[in-house]
Amino acid sequence: MDYVSALLPPVVMAVFFIGLIRVIVKTQGGSNKAKEDAAVDAALARADGTRAANTEA
């Protein structure tokens, strides 16, 4: 019975890790991709605008 208690935590962690990876893969792309890309593009534009304003001043 000791082997069951020794193997249970790694098996449980492996199951949750596989579930996490599946959720991450499923949420990539699709309808969320355009929204995420737009958010990243806006953040990059703000960063570039701030950097350009700092170099001109």
C-alpha positions in Angstrom: 0.0 0.0 0.0 3.0 2.4 0.4 3.5 2.4 -3.3 0.0 3.8 -3.9 0.6 6.7 -1.5 4.0 7.3 -3.1 2.7 7.4 -6.6 -0.5 9.3 -6.0 0.9 12.9 -5.8 2.9 12.6 -9.0 0.0 11.1 -10.9 -2.4 13.8 -9.7 0.1 16.5 -10.6 0.6 14.9 -14.1 -3.2 14.9 -14.7 -3.6 18.5 -13.7 -0.5 19.5 -15.8 -2.0 17.7 -18.9 -5.3 19.5 -18.3 -3.5 22.9 -18.0 -1.7 22.2 -21.3 -4.9 21.3 -23.0 -6.6 24.5 -21.8 -3.7 26.6 -23.0 -3.6 24.9 -26.4 -7.4 25.2 -26.8 -7.5 28.9 -26.0 -4.8 29.7 -28.6 -6.1 31.0 -31.9 -9.7 31.1 -32.9 -11.9 34.1 -32.1 -9.6 35.2 -29.2 -6.6 35.5 -31.4 -7.6 38.7 -33.2 -8.5 40.3 -29.8 -5.2 39.3 -28.3 -3.2 40.4 -31.3 -4.9 43.8 -31.3 -4.1 44.2 -27.6 -0.4 43.4 -28.2 -0.2 45.7 -31.2 -1.7 48.5 -29.2 0.8 48.0 -26.3 3.7 47.9 -28.8 2.4 51.1 -30.4 2.2 52.8 -27.0 5.7 51.7 -26.2 7.1 52.9 -29.5 5.3 56.2 -29.1 6.7 56.7 -25.6 10.2 55.8 -26.8 10.0 58.2 -29.8 8.7 61.0 -27.5 11.6 60.4 -25.1 14.3 60.5 -27.8 12.9 63.7 -29.3 12.8 65.6 -26.1 
